[in-house]
Amino acid sequence: MELDGWQPALDAAARLLERARREGARVIHVVNDGGEGTPYDIRAEIGQIHPSVAPADGESVVVKQAPDAFHGTDLGQLVDEAGRGDLVIAGFMTHMCVAFTAQGAFLRGNRPTVVADACATRALPVAGKEVDAHGVHLSALATIADLYGVVVAGQEDIG
């Protein structure tokens, strides 16, 4: 399944990651393992983290199996060990893993910031109609911004 705007979002995520590394931030990567033969099979090329945002030596990788990256993983422990309550979240898909992980962060007392241009999603059907990817993306970001966290347009908007 191809996401609308995935390449510009990936490029923005790579710039965000470069900045985080340059500034000495703790970087934690998250990858979804949907199981063998799925589009999220981490044992196959399709499920691998893209090389432009691949982990560097010493960066943690959390393998998750639910949209909320905190659920059933050690992400919370890693975040706590970093000693910071603020998190910056970027990734795919905005309406699913990004939104649920932002919610999970909020519910555990963290302060998530989602970088909008470093996220992408796809069109979704609902009630016999289709919501285009841009609408899904904006709706997910609006949900996050309404309660769970801060949404910024791009990494340059992070203080």
C-alpha positions as CSV (number, residue, x, y, z in Angstrom):
1,M,0.0,0.0,0.0
2,E,1.5,3.3,-1.1
3,L,1.0,6.3,1.1
4,D,0.2,9.7,-0.5
5,G,3.2,12.1,0.0
6,W,5.5,9.4,1.4
7,Q,8.6,10.7,-0.3
8,P,8.4,14.3,0.9
9,A,7.5,13.0,4.4
10,L,10.4,10.6,4.4
11,D,12.7,13.5,3.3
12,A,11.4,15.6,6.2
13,A,11.8,12.8,8.6
14,A,15.4,12.4,7.5
15,R,16.1,16.1,8.1
16,L,14.4,15.8,11.5
17,L,16.5,12.8,12.4
18,E,19.7,14.6,11.3
19,R,18.8,17.5,13.5
20,A,18.1,15.3,16.5
21,R,21.4,13.6,16.1
22,R,23.3,16.9,15.7
23,E,21.7,18.3,18.8
24,G,22.4,15.1,20.9
25,A,18.8,14.1,21.4
26,R,18.0,10.5,22.4
27,V,16.7,8.9,19.3
28,I,14.3,5.9,19.5
29,H,13.1,4.2,16.3
30,V,9.9,2.2,16.2
31,V,9.1,-0.4,13.6
32,N,5.8,-2.4,13.3
33,D,6.0,-6.1,13.0
34,G,2.7,-7.3,11.4
35,G,4.0,-10.9,11.0
36,E,5.4,-13.0,8.2
37,G,4.0,-12.3,4.8
38,T,2.3,-9.0,5.7
39,P,3.2,-5.5,4.4
40,Y,4.7,-5.0,7.9
41,D,7.0,-8.1,7.9
42,I,10.2,-6.8,9.4
43,R,12.0,-9.9,8.1
44,A,11.4,-8.8,4.6
45,E,12.6,-5.7,2.7
46,I,9.0,-4.3,2.7
47,G,9.0,-4.1,6.5
48,Q,12.5,-2.7,7.0
49,I,13.1,0.9,8.2
50,H,14.0,3.0,5.2
51,P,17.8,3.5,4.8
52,S,17.4,7.3,4.9
53,V,16.1,7.1,8.5
54,A,17.8,3.9,9.6
55,P,19.1,3.6,13.1
56,A,22.7,4.6,13.8
57,D,24.9,2.6,16.2
58,G,23.6,3.0,19.7
59,E,20.1,4.1,18.8
60,S,17.3,2.0,20.2
61,V,14.8,0.2,18.0
62,V,11.4,-0.7,19.5
63,V,9.4,-3.5,17.7
64,K,5.7,-3.1,18.2
65,Q,2.6,-5.0,17.1
66,A,-0.1,-2.5,17.9
67,P,-0.7,1.1,16.7
68,D,0.3,2.6,20.0
69,A,4.1,2.1,20.2
70,F,3.9,2.1,24.0
71,H,1.6,-0.9,24.2
72,G,3.4,-4.1,24.9
73,T,6.9,-2.7,24.3
74,D,9.7,-1.2,26.3
75,L,9.2,2.3,24.8
76,G,8.0,3.8,28.0
77,Q,11.0,2.5,29.9
78,L,13.3,3.9,27.2
79,V,11.6,7.3,27.3
80,D,11.8,7.3,31.1
81,E,15.5,6.5,31.0
82,A,16.1,9.4,28.7
83,G,14.8,11.6,31.6
84,R,12.6,13.8,29.4
85,G,8.9,14.2,29.3
86,D,8.9,15.8,25.8
87,L,8.8,13.5,22.8
88,V,9.0,14.3,19.1
89,I,7.0,11.9,16.9
90,A,7.1,11.4,13.1
91,G,6.3,8.5,10.9
92,F,3.7,6.6,9.0
93,M,0.7,6.4,9.1
94,T,-0.6,9.7,10.5
95,H,-4.1,8.4,11.3
96,M,-2.9,5.2,12.9
97,C,0.5,4.7,14.5
98,V,1.4,8.4,14.8
99,A,-2.0,9.3,16.4
100,F,-2.1,6.3,18.7
101,T,1.5,6.7,19.8
102,A,0.9,10.4,20.5
103,Q,-2.2,9.4,22.5
104,G,-0.2,6.8,24.4
105,A,2.5,9.3,25.2
106,F,-0.1,11.8,26.5
107,L,-1.9,9.1,28.6
108,R,1.4,8.2,30.4
109,G,2.2,11.9,31.1
110,N,4.5,12.7,28.3
111,R,4.3,15.8,26.1
112,P,4.3,14.7,22.5
113,T,5.0,17.0,19.5
114,V,4.1,15.6,16.1
115,V,6.0,17.0,13.1
116,A,3.3,17.1,10.4
117,D,5.5,17.2,7.3
118,A,7.4,14.1,8.5
119,C,4.2,12.0,8.5
120,A,2.0,10.6,5.8
121,T,-1.0,8.4,5.4
122,R,-3.5,7.1,2.8
123,A,-7.0,7.6,1.6
124,L,-9.6,5.7,3.7
125,P,-13.2,4.5,2.9
126,V,-15.9,5.4,5.3
127,A,-19.7,4.9,4.9
128,G,-19.5,4.2,1.2
129,K,-17.3,7.2,0.5
130,E,-13.6,7.9,0.4
131,V,-11.7,10.4,2.4
132,D,-8.6,11.5,0.6
133,A,-5.2,11.1,2.2
134,H,-4.8,14.8,2.8
135,G,-8.2,14.9,4.7
136,V,-7.2,11.8,6.7
137,H,-3.8,13.3,7.5
138,L,-5.3,16.7,8.7
139,S,-8.1,15.0,10.7
140,A,-5.5,12.9,12.6
141,L,-3.3,15.9,13.2
142,A,-6.4,17.9,14.4
143,T,-7.3,15.1,16.8
144,I,-3.8,15.1,18.3
145,A,-3.7,18.9,18.5
146,D,-7.1,19.0,20.2
147,L,-5.9,17.2,23.3
148,Y,-2.9,14.8,23.1
149,G,-0.1,17.1,22.0
150,V,1.4,19.8,19.9
151,V,1.4,19.6,16.1
152,V,4.0,21.6,14.2
153,A,4.2,22.0,10.5
154,G,7.9,21.1,10.2
155,Q,11.0,20.5,12.3
156,E,12.0,24.2,11.9
157,D,9.0,25.0,14.2
158,I,10.4,23.0,17.1
159,G,12.1,25.4,19.6
